[in-house]
């Protein structure tokens, strides 16, 4: 195998290994995405499209060359009626070259196919990681919103309970004010009664004093 096809075969084996690694179930998409976002891969990300185009062109040219070789050695006419040693050697050389062309055809074809699959697989893994991250963020937002709603409902319940207590306090305050007003009225009535009693007492004391004076004056006349 020439150096060209050795490199393409090595590239094919590398692609197979990478695809198998990407398909491992115990490595999450987020872990792969963190690897894709590493410093080295970020450094070559700006030129990734250029590298992709170069590899596509090289693999496509090798694939077309393998097809050309297959057509060249597959369509060669057989020289019937010759059984010489040279004819057998030529026939073996032709079949060997045809086999190599077919081998190169499958190597280049699978390398080209896996290269496209690998690129698509990396893109899907990156999108899946982004969707998982956005899903987790949405779940966190939903949980925080749910907690906020619960706290708001609890606050409303507490406010409703506070309003109820406030109403009861206002009712008790109103009753206390009524009792105070009634007590004030009773106190005013008692004060009025006391003043009337005091005036009546003063009047009686004056009458008593007058009677004592009259009695004293009568006693003096009798003497």
Secondary structure, 3 states (H helix, E strand, C coil): CCHHHHHHHHHHHHHHHHHHHHCCCCCCHHHHHHHHCCHHHHHHHCCHHHHHHHHHHHHHHHHHHHHHHHHHHHCCCCCCCCCCHHHHHHHHHHHHHHHHHHHHHHHHHHHHHHHHHHHHHHHHHHHHHHHHHHHHHHHHHHHHHHHHHHHHHHHHHHHHHHHHHHHHHHHHHHHHHHHHHHHHHHHHHHHHHHHHHHHHHHHHHHHHHHHHHHHHHHHHHHC
